[in-house]
Structures are given as C-alpha cells and as structure tokens.
Amino acid sequence: MGIIVNLDVMMAKRKVSLNELSEKVGVTIANLSILKTGKAKAVRFSTLGAICEALECQPGDLLEWRDDPI
C-alpha cells in the first residue's frame, strides 16, 4: 500500500537516460536513482515540476497510489 513512482516507465517512453534527465532537471544522478527505484521518502514539488517539464508529462504520469502491495 502506498505511492508508486513510475519515473523509469516515463523515462523509457520518452527515451531519456538518467544522465540526460539529471542534466535537464539539475538533480544529481544519485537522487534521481533513488526516485526511480521507489526508495524516496519524499519529493519536492519543484523537483517534481522540473521532471514533468523535462519529460513533458503530468505528475499523475509519474506517481500512482496502490492499495495492494506489489
């Protein structure tokens, strides 16, 4: 139960690498990797907005709530 981060899915759809996204967003590769693997406890709205701008998507494309554990 919880929030699922679909950053890896959106990056694959947009054919953007972690290095490219890091440069566009101004967030370290390490921090993006934490988000990508779903290990992040929080994300700043400014970071979420920058990722959405870089990937041309909406926050709902990146974040999903699931009631059942995976």
C-alpha positions in Angstrom: 0.0 0.0 0.0 1.4 3.3 -0.9 2.7 5.6 -3.6 4.5 4.1 -6.6 6.9 6.2 -8.6 6.8 5.4 -12.4 9.8 7.6 -13.3 11.5 4.6 -15.1 8.4 4.0 -17.2 8.1 7.6 -18.3 11.9 7.9 -19.0 11.6 4.8 -21.2 8.6 6.2 -23.1 10.5 9.5 -23.7 13.8 7.6 -24.4 15.6 9.7 -21.9 18.6 8.4 -19.9 19.3 9.1 -16.2 22.3 11.2 -17.2 20.2 13.3 -19.7 17.4 13.8 -17.1 19.9 14.8 -14.4 21.3 17.5 -16.7 17.9 18.8 -17.7 16.5 18.9 -14.2 19.6 19.9 -12.2 19.3 16.9 -9.8 22.1 14.5 -9.1 22.0 11.1 -10.7 22.1 9.6 -7.2 18.9 11.4 -6.2 17.1 10.6 -9.4 18.1 7.0 -9.0 16.5 6.9 -5.5 13.3 8.3 -7.0 13.5 5.9 -10.0 13.9 2.8 -7.8 11.0 3.9 -5.5 13.2 4.3 -2.4 12.5 8.0 -1.9 10.5 9.0 1.1 9.6 12.5 -0.3 10.0 14.6 -3.4 10.0 18.4 -3.6 7.3 20.0 -5.8 10.0 22.0 -7.5 11.8 18.8 -8.4 8.6 17.1 -9.5 7.7 20.1 -11.6 11.2 20.1 -13.2 10.9 16.4 -14.0 7.5 16.9 -15.5 8.7 19.8 -17.7 11.8 17.8 -18.9 9.7 14.7 -19.7 6.6 16.7 -20.9 4.3 14.8 -18.6 1.9 15.4 -15.7 2.6 14.5 -12.0 0.0 11.8 -12.3 2.1 10.1 -15.0 4.9 9.7 -12.5 3.0 9.0 -9.3 0.5 6.3 -8.6 -1.3 5.2 -5.5 -1.9 1.4 -5.0 -4.0 -0.1 -2.3 -2.4 -3.6 -2.7 1.3 -4.4 -2.0 3.4 -5.4 -5.0 
